[in-house]
Amino acid sequence: MTIEALTAAMHAFVESKGWYAPDSKRPQTPRNLAISLSLEAGEVLEHFQWSEGTPEKSELAGELADVMLYLLQLASICEIDISEAVMQKLETNYGREWE
């Protein structure tokens, strides 16, 4: 599945919940999406807290999907082509050195 298809599916879901409506109790602003993205990333960390083992794959997959959905939505709302941004970042990183 493409990034475009995932983004379209995400927008369809958000729209179906009414979260894009002006009177939504969950306004989909860049600020709110960035906060939600960070919170969901924290939930990924919870699966590794206090354990060196591998977390339950299906539970971790669900949390990673939440992170991806918020990332796709934030990029889309901010009019950022996330595929292009990733490729540009990779190009930059190829020229960097880590010690």
RAFEN-V186992 format. One record per pair of residues at least 24 apart in sequence whose C-alpha atoms are under 10 Angstrom apart, sorted by the first residue. I is the first residue (numbers start at 1). J is the second residue. Records with the same first field share a line. If there is no record, write none. Layout:
I->J, J
//
This chain:
2->83
3->72, 81, 82, 83
4->72, 76, 81, 82, 83
6->68, 69, 72, 73
7->68, 69, 70, 71, 72, 73, 75, 76
8->72, 73, 76
9->69
10->68, 69, 70, 72, 73
11->69, 72, 73, 76, 77
14->73
28->73, 74, 77
29->73, 74, 77, 78
30->73, 74, 75, 76, 77, 78
31->74
32->70, 74
33->69, 70, 71, 72, 73, 74, 75, 77
34->70, 71, 73, 74, 75
35->70
36->66, 67, 70, 71, 74
37->66, 67, 68, 69, 70, 71, 72, 73, 74
38->67, 70, 71
39->66, 67
40->64, 65, 66, 67, 68, 69, 70
41->66, 67, 68, 70
42->67
43->67
//
